[in-house]
Amino acid sequence: MTRSPATPLPPPKARRRLREAAALTQTQLATRVNVTRATIRAWESGRTAPRGRKREAYARLLKTLAEEDAARRTRSAPPPEPAPTPTPEPTPVLEPVSGPASDTASGPVSDPVSGPEKGSEPEPGSGSEPEPVPEPAPEHPALTPAQAFDALYEFSAPALVRQAYLLTGRRELARESVERAFQTAWERWPEVARDRDPVGWVRATAYEFALSPWQRFRPRHRQPEPPPADPGDRTLLNALLRLGPQHRRTLVLYDGVGLDLPETAAETEASTPAAANRLLHARETVAGRLPALADPRVLHQRLTELASAERLWAAKPTGVRKGGERRTRFRTRAAIAFTVALIGATALTVRTAPTHYEPAVSPGVAVRGVPPRVAPGSLSEAERELRQKLRDRLQDGPERLEPRLE
């Protein structure tokens, strides 16, 4: 079974730019698409992608915003200046060449476009040698999806592990976050491969996993890891970890990675003023503990040194791909097993369910007016004599009746 191609969408940054150009808030755009504001934030950051009818409605709305933006740009653009009228050049006059007529009439006639006629050879010393034909440039073979993924992983994984370490302060969690992000990218590789910034896509996914609040409930992440050996690095890492997750992420993206403010705001799913306020607050907090890092350039250098000082490693791309495939197979098999169990439970219920209505047993009703049961008491003297008399007489049966003559 083949799926129909999904409706194409512009990149996440272009979606945010079109919305801001139309002076629409995320809430207004969410109302027009009939989704929530959090869904629009996730679509504009590239963390999730719309599907089905929501994708078609979102694509139509973005197309309308793009047309309106193009119309506004056309109206605001200055009118083009008229091109200057070219002055007619004088027609050259052919003057007769001095010399014998045989010099001008003899020899092959060459075409100015196609060159000399076939079979004609240039005269020696005339300087009209045939130009060498340029060799075609060698074509690079197209990369397979696995090769493209491996190239992206080897290019960006080490840097992403260092960035995740600045966010979490944990070496193992940083490596696991990047591996999970790349496994998710491999599962959705057609979408990631067409993205204008695949590294940014993977980075956003890794940051989300690293800063997830569920990480605190994992047993192996409850125990603290050994801090950096250098005292200055320990102080800087503690200052980073004292920041809130969003402030820490904004500081790492802007002063560590080097993104500009709109890109940082888009990746952190915040407005540009909010991202600027988070950045200023994070810088003030870090400068309060380390006054030497008040200069952004010094802060950038120290963040780079802190991330490079630790021995952080990343797994091989082949292992990451195979791990993601194993996880996908496990989830698929678990879903199949759950579906089979649900079908079996439903079939058993249908098989054992009653086929007709059975009325419920009516509750009991107390009967009134019945005399209470009384246990028999002891026999009196007369009753005992009567019982003994009956036993004695009835033991041998009644007396025989004989007729007598009178």
N, C-alpha and C positions, 0 to 999 in steps of 0.2 A: 504494500500500500504506500503510495507516494503522497506527500503533503503538498498542498497548493502553496506557491511562494507567498511569503508574507508581504504586506504593504510596506514599501521602503519608507524609512523615516530619516530625517536629518540627524546629525550627531547631537549628543546631549548638550554641548555648549551652544550649538546653533539653535536648539529648542529654547534654551534660556534667553538667548539674545533676541529671538523673535518675540517672546513674551514681553521682555522688557521694552523692546521697541514699540510694541502696541500699548504700553502703559497699563498692562494687566498684572494683577497680583496672582499668586499661586492659588488663592482661594477662588478668585473669579474664573480663572482658567479651569479649575477643578469643577466648578458649577456648570460650565459650558460642556464639559466632557462627561459629566455625571459620575465623578469619582471623588475621592477625598484629597485633601491638601497633601497628606503624607505620600499618596501615590504620585502626585505631580512632582514632589521633591525627589522621589526615587527615580522617576523617568528622566528628569533633567540632570541628575547626577550620574546616570548610566548604571546605577546599581541594579535596577530591574528594567524590563522592557514590556510594553503593553502587548496584549495578545487579543486575537479574535475581533469582536466588534469594537471594543475599546481602542484597539490599535487603528482600525479604519477611521473611527471618529476623530481620534487624535491626529492622524495624518491629514485628514481633510481640514481640520482647524489650523494646523501648522501651514498647510498650503495657502489657506486664505490669508493668514497673517503674513506670509512671505510675499504674496501678491500686493497686499496693502503696503508693506514696507517698500517694495520696489516702486509702487506708485508714488509714495511720499518722496522717495529719493529722486524720482524723475521730476516731480514738481519743484523740489528745492534746488535742483542742479541748475547752474547758469546756462543760458542758451549758447549753443556752440557758435564760435566766431566763423564768419564766412571765409571760405578758403580763397586765397589770393588767385586772381585770374592769371594764368600763365601767359607771358608775352610770347608771341609767335617768333620763332627763330627764323632767320633768313635761310632760304633754300640754298644749299651749296651749289656753286657753279663748277661743272666739270671742265677743267682746262685740258687741252691736248698735251700729251706727254711728249717731250722732245726726244728724238731718236728715231731709229728706223721703225717702220711699221711692224716688222716681224717680231720686235721685242714685245709689243703689246698684244699681238694676235696669237703668237705661238705659245704653246704650253697648255696644260689642262686647266680647265675652268673649275674653280672651287666654289662651293655653296657656303655662305657665311654661317649657316645653321648646322648643316649636316657635315661640313668639312669637305675635304677633297673627294673626288670621285673614287669609286672602288677601282682598284687595279692600278691607280696612279701612285707613284712614289715621289717623295719630295726630293728636290734637287739637292745635291751635296753642297753644303755651305750656305744654303738659303735660310737656315735657322728655323724652319717649320717642321720640327720633329713631332711625332704623335705623342699626345699627352698620355701618361700612364693611367689606366683605369683604377680608381680607388677600390680596394678590397672591402667587401662587406664586413661590418663589425660582427664579431662572434656573438651568437645568441646565448644568453644564460639560460640554462634549463630551469623550468618552473619547479619550485619547491613543493614537495608534498605537504599535506597538513601537519604531519608529525615533524618534518624537518623545520617548517616555519615555527611550530610551537617550541621546538628545542632551541632554535636561534633566539626567540624572544626570551625564553627562560634563562639561557646562559648570559644574555645581555643585561637583564634587569633583576634577576633573582638576588645576587649578592647585595646590591644597593637596597633593595626592598627589605631584606633581612635586617640590615643595619638600621633602616628607618623604623621598622617595627620594634627593634630593641629600644630605641629612644622613646617609643610610645609606652612600652610595657615594662622595661627594665628586666625582662626575662629572656634568656637566650633561647631556651627550648620553645617557649611560646611564640617568639618571633619567627623561628624557623617553621613551626607548624602552621602559623597564620599564612605565611607566604606559600607554603605547599598547598594548603586548602584553597587559597585564592587561585592558584594555577590549575588545580584540579577542577575547580568550577569553570575556569576559562576553557579548559579542554572539553568539558561537557558542552559548553556553548561556543565552541570554536568558530562556527560560521559567523556568528554575531561579533565576536571579538576580533576576528580577522578583518572584518570590514570597518571596524571602528577606526576613527582618525588617530586616536591615542590609545592603543591597546595597553601600553604600560600604565596609563592613568586608570584604565578600567580595572586592571589587576591590583593596582595600588589601593584603590577605593575598597575593593573587596577584602584585601588583606587587612586594612585598617579597621573595617567593620568587625571582622572576626577577632582581631587582637583586642579591641576595646569593648567586646561584648560583655555585658554584666554577668552572663552565665559562667564566665571563666572562673569567677571566685568560688564556685561550688565544686570545681573539679579537685579531687583529692591531691593530685601531684602538684597542683599549682598553689596549694595553701602554704607549703613550706617555702621560706625565703631562699633565694639563690645567693651565692657569694657575691658581694659588691665588687666594683672595680678596685684594682690595687692602688691607683693614684688617688690621693685625698681630694684633689681638685675635681677629678672625674666623679668621685662619690658625691661630692657636694652638688655638682651640676645635675647629676642623675636624680638625687633626692629632690632638688628644686623642681625638676620636670615632673616627677611623680606626684608632687604636692598640688600640681595644677589639675583642674577638672579635665575630663576626657576631651571635650570639644576644644577647650583652650590649648591643651597640649597638642592636639592634632593640628590646629591652626598654626601654632608656632612652628611645628616641625615642617609643615608644608611650605610656609612662607619663608622662614629663616633657614630651614634645613635643606629642603628640596630646591627652593628657589622659584616657586610659582608666584605669579602676580596675584593681586588681591581679588579680581573677579574669578580667576580660576580656583583660588583657595575657597572662596565663598561657594562656588558651584559644587566643589568636591565635598565640602562639609555641610551641604544642604542648608545654607543660610544666606541671608541677604548680604550685600556688600557692606553696608554700615555695620551690621552685626559682626561680620568677620573682622572688620577693622577694630571694633571695640574689644573683641576677644584677643586680638593680637596685641593691642596696647596693654590690656590687663595682664596678659601672660608675660610680656616684656618687663613690666613694672615689678611683677612678683619675682621673676628671676633676678632682676637687677637689685631688688631689695636684699636678696641673700648673697649675690655676687655682684658688687658694684662695678667690677671691671668689665662686666658683660653688658653695660648699658649701651654700648655702641653696637648696632646691628651687624656690622661687618665682623667685629670680634666674636659676637655670639654665633654667627654662622661658622666661623673658623673653629670655635670650641665644640660646636655640635658635630662638625665633621671629624674632629680629632677624637671625641668621645666614641662615636660610632666605629671609627677605624681602629681604636685601641683594643677592642675586644676581639677575641678569636671566634668569629661567627662563621658558620659553614652552611651550605645549602646542598640538598641531595641532588643526585643526577637527574637530568630531565626525563630519562627513560623510566627511572623508578617512580617519579611523580606521575607520569602518564599511566603507568601500570597500576599504581595505587588508586588513582581516580577511577580507572576502569573496574578494578576489583570492588571499590565502594559502590559504583553504579550497578554492577551485577548483584551485589548483596542486597541493595535496596530493591532492585527489580524482583529478585527471588522472594524477598520478604513481602513485597506487595502481592506477588502471585500467591504465596502461601496464605496470607491473610484473606485474600479474595476467595480462595478455595475453602478455607475454614468457614468463612461467612456463608458461602453457598451451601456447605454441608450442614451448618447449623440451621439455615433456613429450610433446607429439604427435610431435616429431621423434625423440625417444628411443624411443617405442613403434614408430614406423615403421621405424627402422633397427636395432632390436634383433633378434637371431636368434630364429627361431621353433622351432628344434629344438636338441637338445643335440649339441654337437660335442666329442668327447673330445679332450683335450689330447694333444699329441705327446709320446710317451714319451721320456725322456732317453736319450742314447746310452750304450752299454756298451762298454768296451774289450775287444777280442778278443786273447786271448793264444795263444802257440804258433806264430805265423806267422813264418817266417824273414825276416830283413830283406832288402830289395832290394839287390843288389850290381850295380854298374855293370860292363859288360864291359871287360876290359883290352886290351892290345895283342896282336896275333896273333903267333904264333911263326913261325919260318922254314918249317916243314913245312906249317903252315896256310896261309901265303901261297902256297906252291907248289901246294897242292891247289886253292886258289881260282883261281889263274891257269890251271891245267890244265882245270878245269871251264869256265871262261870260253872257253878256246880251242876245246875240243871241242864244246861245246854251241852254239857260235855259228852253225855251218852245219848243225846237225842231225845225226842219226846217219848212219852209212855205209849205202849201199844194199847189200842182200844179193843176190848173183847166184848161181844154181846152176852148178855146174861138173861136168864129166864126169871121172870118175876112171878 
